[in-house]
């Protein structure tokens, strides 16, 4: 089983590198375009959260793995963590809220989302999409 492993500094300018690497990895594994677009969007949200909220200079670790009928991406930081990670259906905040949409967006862009976090021990966000038949990357449009 092939695994993509990345380690990036917690700086916004490196998020694009992670998204590009995931695109290339998914292309090799024939991921449907729609699935990849959604997963890339969710990855961007997970990285934005880690960069903004972890409050650490330690690297963010990203892994992606295709296993059978799914692709799973994990984003792990060693930051401050969160006391109450979301479980179940995550609601969007008020339309007037300036923040707080990240987990709701991630959840709607993935088939499964898991957040494991403990204060002082960082956060691991696991994002996954099931692989569906469709227009695969690299196929004729």
C-alpha positions as CSV (number, residue, x, y, z in Angstrom):
1,X,0.0,0.0,0.0
2,X,1.4,3.3,-1.1
3,X,1.4,6.3,1.3
4,X,2.1,9.9,0.8
5,X,3.9,11.6,3.7
6,X,4.5,15.3,4.0
7,X,5.8,17.5,6.8
8,X,5.2,21.2,6.3
9,X,5.9,24.3,8.5
10,X,2.8,25.8,10.0
11,X,2.8,28.7,7.5
12,X,0.0,29.5,4.9
13,X,2.4,29.5,2.0
14,X,3.1,25.8,2.4
15,X,-0.6,24.7,2.2
16,X,-0.5,24.9,-1.6
17,X,2.4,22.5,-1.7
18,X,0.3,20.0,0.3
19,X,-2.7,20.4,-2.0
20,X,-0.5,19.9,-5.1
21,X,1.1,16.8,-3.6
22,X,-2.3,15.3,-2.8
23,X,-3.4,16.0,-6.4
24,X,-0.4,14.2,-7.8
25,X,-0.9,11.3,-5.4
26,X,-4.5,11.0,-6.3
27,X,-3.8,11.1,-10.0
28,X,-1.6,8.1,-9.7
29,X,-4.4,6.3,-7.9
30,X,-7.2,7.1,-10.3
31,X,-9.4,9.2,-8.0
32,X,-12.5,10.7,-9.5
33,X,-12.2,14.4,-10.1
34,X,-15.2,15.3,-7.9
35,X,-13.9,13.2,-5.0
36,X,-10.5,14.9,-5.3
37,X,-11.9,18.4,-5.5
38,X,-13.9,17.8,-2.3
39,X,-11.0,16.2,-0.6
40,X,-8.6,19.0,-1.6
41,X,-11.1,21.6,-0.2
42,X,-11.4,19.7,3.1
43,X,-7.6,19.4,3.3
44,X,-7.3,23.2,2.9
45,X,-9.7,23.7,5.8
46,X,-7.8,21.2,8.0
47,X,-4.5,22.9,7.2
48,X,-5.9,26.4,7.8
49,X,-7.2,25.3,11.2
50,X,-3.8,23.7,12.1
51,X,-1.9,26.8,10.9
52,X,-4.1,29.3,12.7
53,X,-5.1,27.5,15.9
54,X,-2.2,25.1,16.8
55,X,0.0,28.0,18.0
56,X,3.2,26.0,17.5
57,X,6.3,26.2,15.3
58,X,6.4,22.4,15.0
59,X,5.7,20.9,11.6
60,X,2.3,19.8,10.4
61,X,2.3,16.1,9.4
62,X,0.1,15.0,6.5
63,X,-0.4,11.5,5.3
64,X,-2.6,10.2,2.5
65,X,-3.3,6.6,1.7
66,X,-5.5,4.8,-0.7
67,X,-7.0,1.6,0.8
68,X,-9.5,-0.4,-1.2
69,X,-12.5,1.7,-1.8
70,X,-11.4,4.9,0.0
71,X,-8.7,7.5,0.3
72,X,-7.8,8.8,3.8
73,X,-5.9,11.9,4.6
74,X,-4.7,12.7,8.1
75,X,-3.5,16.2,9.2
76,X,-1.7,16.2,12.5
77,X,-0.3,19.1,14.5
78,X,1.5,19.1,17.9
79,X,-0.1,22.4,19.0
80,X,-2.4,23.4,21.8
81,X,-5.3,21.0,20.9
82,X,-8.9,21.7,21.5
83,X,-10.9,20.8,24.6
84,X,-14.1,19.7,22.9
85,X,-13.5,18.3,19.4
86,X,-16.6,18.0,17.3
87,X,-18.6,14.8,17.1
88,X,-21.6,13.9,15.0
89,X,-23.2,16.4,12.6
90,X,-21.4,19.8,12.8
91,X,-23.6,22.8,12.3
92,X,-22.6,26.0,10.5
93,X,-22.4,29.1,12.7
94,X,-24.6,32.1,12.2
95,X,-24.3,33.8,8.8
96,X,-22.9,36.8,10.7
97,X,-20.1,34.8,12.3
98,X,-16.6,35.5,11.0
99,X,-15.2,32.1,12.1
100,X,-16.2,28.6,12.9
101,X,-17.1,27.1,9.6
102,X,-14.0,24.8,9.1
103,X,-15.3,21.5,10.6
104,X,-18.7,22.0,9.0
105,X,-17.1,22.5,5.6
106,X,-14.7,19.5,6.1
107,X,-17.6,17.3,7.1
108,X,-19.6,18.2,4.0
109,X,-16.7,17.7,1.7
110,X,-15.9,14.2,3.0
111,X,-17.6,10.9,3.5
112,X,-16.1,10.6,6.9
113,X,-14.4,13.0,9.3
114,X,-12.8,12.3,12.7
115,X,-11.2,14.8,15.0
116,X,-9.0,13.6,17.8
117,X,-7.6,16.3,20.1
118,X,-6.5,16.8,23.6
119,X,-5.4,20.1,25.1
120,X,-1.6,20.4,25.1
121,X,-1.2,17.3,22.8
122,X,-2.2,18.6,19.4
123,X,-5.0,17.6,17.0
124,X,-5.3,14.9,14.4
125,X,-8.0,15.4,11.7
126,X,-8.8,12.4,9.6
127,X,-10.6,13.1,6.3
128,X,-11.9,10.4,3.9
129,X,-13.7,9.9,0.7
130,X,-14.9,6.7,-0.8
131,X,-13.7,6.1,-4.3
132,X,-16.4,6.3,-6.9
133,X,-16.4,5.5,-10.6
134,X,-16.4,8.6,-12.7
135,X,-14.2,10.8,-14.6
136,X,-10.7,10.0,-13.2
137,X,-7.8,12.4,-13.2
138,X,-5.8,12.1,-16.4
139,X,-8.8,10.7,-18.4
140,X,-10.0,12.5,-21.5
141,X,-12.6,15.3,-20.9
